[in-house]
Amino acid sequence: YQRRVRDRISASSTMSSFLGAAVDANASCVALGNNTVIHPFTVGARVGYEGGLTYGLIIGCAVLAILFAIWHAQHVLKIPIATFGMDGADTSINSSLVSDDGEIDTSVNKKVVEISDAIARGAKAFLAAEYKYCAVFIVVFAVIVFLAVGSTAKDPAAAHKMAAAAMGESKPAWIIGLLSAVAFTTGGTTSIVSGYIGMMIAVQANSRTALQAQRGYAPAFKTAFRAGAVLGFALCGLALIMLFILIVLFKLRYNFPAFLKNEKYPQTAVSDAMVRALFEAIAAYGLGGSSIALFGRVGGGIYTKAADVGADLVGKVEQGIPEDDPRNPAVIADNVGDNVGDVAGMGADLFGSFAEASCAALVVSADSQSGVLVNNVNAMLVPLLISASGIVSCALTSFVASHLTSVTSQGAIEPALKRQLVLSTVLETPLLILLCYFWLPPQFCIGSGAHAQVVHNLGASACAVSGLWAGLLIGFVTEYYTSHSYRPVREVAASCKTGAATNIIYGLALGYNSAIIPVLAIAAAIFISFKLAGLYGVALAALGILSTLSIGLTIDVYGPISDNAGGIAEMAGLGDQVRERTDALDAAGNTTAAIGKGFAIGSAAFVSLALFGAYVTRIRASPGQAAFSVDILQPFQFCGLLIGAMLPYAFSALTMKSVGKAALAMVEEVRRQFLEIPGIMEGTGQPDYERCVAISTVSSLREMILPGVLVMGSPIVVGFIMGPAALAGMLAGGLVSGVQMAISASNTGGAWDNAKKYIEAGAYGGKGTSVHAAAVVGDTVGDPLKDTSGPSLNILMKLCAVESLVFASFFERYNLGKVTGWYDTN
């Protein structure tokens, strides 16, 4: 019988099916769908019905990541710092500090720890206040998810018990609403925990990196790198294990048909619907993670740029004092912002990308006529296995930086970091190919009816690999346009010779140019993926670019830690040699931070399209919507397209203005302190750092509300008033507009920042010249672009899409046109 099945599969196996051609796709899918036997060449046939090997790999890699993060954290915390004579130090921050080893000046160490302690207190205070808002939001929105999903979903398990042949006979599935609410809460909570872990290790590592710079480049580099690895691996491990736990728990209610005891549920329309129900409930996990990322990115971005702009405009431009000078009242708030925005915010952002990409792939794969796929838990969990394989490749790669090589000079820092990106990508490529080959059936079907497509397992691996390498290309292009080692940024620096206006013009032009190659790379990867595996291929491409997330996040967090270390070295007076070393680390960190932002934007584009595909798949699964398609010639969909294209502009306007308002309050406060506190400029007066920290905290929490309402409210308003078709148009418009605006904004700001650093290194007269003053203006304008508006657009694209996916059934059933009968929303 299995030989006859294989003969049937072989008969439909042609080159056109490998390329995803539509010829006889539906007939081939029906043939594959009739095969309820697990294919003998898949892993599922060799390890038993419960997928023991698959489960073991997922759990093992997640635990490996967490243990790896703990191991790196222990290495960072073992670095000694003298604390003799200190009073009132935050013991939770300095619990591992030990006595002076005789090589470091104890009095200097005392000042270093005091500064680090002030940064840590400010960061913890902000996150505590922000997470209070987040906790209230999670509770309230979880109730909304429960009501909206539970009132519209249908329970396939109840339908089976009723022996119903159609899902329409079952009652509203409040259990699905409850599971969705649990998944949403879990995603949000895990995102909070991940961001907090990153912030805690960052404030632990900044002072140690500064002191290790006394010994040379290599100790300081390894300290900052190891601290970044803590967040990189902890986040990936937590995200993977929590998603897996949710799937295992939800399977108690909605199990895979072929894996139920005694085949209680044969493959029927109801049993296939159970798999769909399982993963549609899981989709809320991504919504929870992305919602917290919104607050982390926007709130943290407003905080850090308000402090940065205030410190630069008054301190550097008006008072003429160096960056990170302890006489600047906003300097502590500026360093706090690096942690809450660039560490906790970035962590939450990429956690959301991981969760959403995984959920999109699971939802799309559940809509299959292939028993060899839907009935095979091993094949269905390939999205999680891709992330698990990335942990292994990234762990091996990190050993190159931490053990096998040593950074002994300034010129070796940036190549060492870029080597991590290349090695992780090279190592991950064969793992993706082998994983798809052995865990996916040789052929399977994605989609149903007229939208069905036959997919080959090697074609699926090509999708993941295309996303992986597209991410690397985007990273290198971002580096070219933002590093002062290359011509574009040097041109921007040269334009400062004629003033700030030409600097602004050149910087904007650079940002627009920088979007060309990344967009072409994204388009090429999407074309390949869609041709080979349809919407499932796009989701695999998103997972491919995120498979090396551990290393990507490691080198991204390295940047703000090095930046903080340089600030601490300046404020503590560690000397010119130490400051030179920390500046070199920071310069490389600026480039890697720009690469990280490019990586995040590229992954957001793939994830958003994958979520868009999952949303369309979910609508097509609704009764009477099998023929649903996206057609911009339809009036509602075209209107939605225009609205979606407008959203990135509206969102950027709100975030830019929010930074401006908060920065205005900071500038006024810094000016007041310079005027009213005697002896600040002479070094005899003590600035009121805590007042500036409080201003940034209050302003950022207040100003993040309106952008959040815009992002969370837009899908709800459009979906309810204009219906699911218009909402599909809105998602497409937001993606197309948002990805290019995000790239140009981030790279423009990064170029202005590094042009300023290039001049500060001695080009065109160096610091204190009119050229430097023009560069500072450009850097100040670019700060909210590269650290607030640009990165936050990632959240806009992803959050609108995942929210639409979770509420798809609600919008389809209860949109205003259908409820009132006033107009047709299709």
C-alpha positions, 0 to 999 in steps of 0.5 A: 500500500505504501508503494502504491502511495509513493507511486501516486506521489511520484506520478505528480512529482514534476519540475513544474511542481518543484517550481510551484507551478499551478498546473494540476496543483489542485489535483496533485494536492488532492492526491497528497491529501488522500494519503493519511499514511506518514511518509516513510522517508520523513522523520516522523516514520522513524521516531514514533507518533509523538515526535520524540526526536523533534521534541528533544531537539527543540527542548534541548536547543532552548535549554542550551541557549539559556545555559549558554546565556547564564555561562556568559553572564557568569564570565561577565560578573566575575570581573572584579571591581573594587568597592572599598568605602562605598556607601549606598551602592545598589547591591542588586546591581553590584552583588558580585563585586570583589576587592581590588586585585592591586592593578586598578586604582580603587578610588577610580573604581569607586567612581566608576561603580557610583556612575554605573549604579546611577545608570542602573537605578535610572534604567530600573526606575523607567522599566518599572514604570513602563512595565506597570503600563504594560501589565495593565495593557496586557490584562485589558487586551487579553480580555478583548482577545478572549471576547473577540476570538471566543465569540466568533471562532468555532470549536472543532473538538465540540463539532466532532463530539456532536458528530457534525460534518461541518463546523458551522453547526458548533457553538461559539468556541470560548475555549479558543478565545481563552487559549488565545488570551493565554497565548497573548499573555504569555507572549507579552510576559516573555517579552517583558522578561527578555527585555529586563534580562537584557537591561540588567546585564547591560548595566552590569557590563558597562562599568566592567567594560570600561575598567577592562579597557585599562588592560587593553582592547581584547578584555574590553571587547570580550566583556561587551561581546559576552554581555550582548550574548546573554540577551541574544541567547536568553531571548531565543531560548525563552522565546522558543521554549515558551512557544513550544510549551504553549503548543504542547499544552494546547494539544491537550485540547486540539491534537494532531489527528494521526497522533491521537490515541487509537486514531480516535479522530480520523482525518476529516474536515473537523480533524483538520480544523482542530490543527487550524484551531490549535495554531490560530490560538497560538498566533496570539503569542506573537501579538503579545510579544509585539505589543510589548515591543511597541511600548519598549521601542517607542517609549525607550526611543523617546526616552533616550533621544530626549536625553541625547538631544538635550545633552548635545544641544546644550552641553556640546553646542552651547557650552562647548563641553565634550560628550559624556562630560560629567558637568552635563546634567543630562549625561546620566539620562543619556546613558540610561536611554542607551539601555532602555531603548537600544537594549530592552527595546531592541530585545522586545522588537526582535522577540516579537519578530521571532514569535510572529514569524513562527506563528505565521508559518504555523498558521499557513502550514495548518491550511493544507490538504496534505495528510503527510503534513498536517498529520505529522507533528514533526513536519508541522514543527519545522518552524520551531526547529529552524529557530533551534538550529540557529541556536546551535550555529550561533553558539558555535560562532560565538566561540570564535569571538570569545575563545578562538580569536583575540582583538588586539588593535582598533582595526580588528574590532569591526572585522571581528564583529562582521565575521560573526555575521558571516560565520553564523550565516555559513554554518546555518545554511547547511542546517536549514537544507538538512532540516527541511530535507529530513523533516518535511515530506518530499512533497506536500500541499500548501493552501486549498482549493484554487489556491493550492500549491505543491511544494518540494522539501528542497524548495522549502529549504531554498526559501529559508536559505534565501531569507538567511542570505538576504538578511546578510546582504541587508546588513552589509549594505547598511554597514556601507551606508553608515560606516565612516570607513566608506565613501557615503558617510565621508561625503556627508562629513565633507558636506559639513564644511559648508554648514548644517544645511548641506549636511542635512541635504546629503544625509537625506539623499544617502538615506533614500539611496540606501533603501534601493539594494535592501528592497531589491534583496527583499523582493528577490527573496520573496519572489523565490520563496513565493514561487517555490512554496507560496505563502509558506515559503515567505514564512520560511524566509522570515524564519531564515533571516531570524535563524541567526537572531542570537548572534545578530542581537549579540552584536547589536547589544554590544553597541550600547554597552560599549557606548555606556562604557565610553561615557563612564570612562569619561565621567570617571576620568579613566584617562585618554588611553582608556577613552581612546579604546572605548571610543574605538569599541563604540565606533564599531558598535555604532556600525553594528547597531546600524547593521542590527537595525537593518537586520531588524527592518529586513526581518520585519518586512519578511515577517509582515508579509508572512503574517499578511499571508497568514491573515489571508489564509485565515479569511479564506478558511471562514465560511463562504470566503474560500475565493477571497483574494487581494485585488487593489482594483476593488474600491475598499481594498484600494482605499485600505492600501492608501490608508496603510501607506499613510500610516508610517508617515502619521506614526513617524510624525507622532514619534518625532514630535514626541521626541521634540516635546520631551527634548524641549523639556530636557533642554530647558532643564539643562539650561536652568541648571547651568544658570542656577547651580553655581560651579557646574562648569568649574567642576565644583558644583554637582548637577542634578542628574536625577531631575533629568532622569525623571523628566525623560521618564515622565515625558516618554511614558506620556508621549508613547500613548498616542503612537501606540493608540494609532498602531493598535487602533488602526486595524480595529477601525479599518477592519470593523468599518471597512471589512477584511478586504480593506484591512488586507489592503491596509496591511499591504500599503503599510508594508510597502511604505513602511519598510522603505521609510524605516530603512531610509530613516535609520540609515540617514540617522546612522550616517549623520552620527558616524559623520560626526564621529569621523570629524571628531576623530580629526577630519576637517579640523576635528572638535571645536570647529564650525564643521564639527558644529554642523555635524552635531546639528545633523547628528541631533536631527538624526537621533530620533530618526535612527533610534525612535521613528525608524526602528519603531516602524518595524513594530507598526508593520508587524503589529498591524499584521499580527493583530489583524490575524488574531482578530480575522474571524471577528472582522469577517463576521462583525464588520459594520457593512455585514452587520447593518447590511448598508454596504458590501465590504468585499 
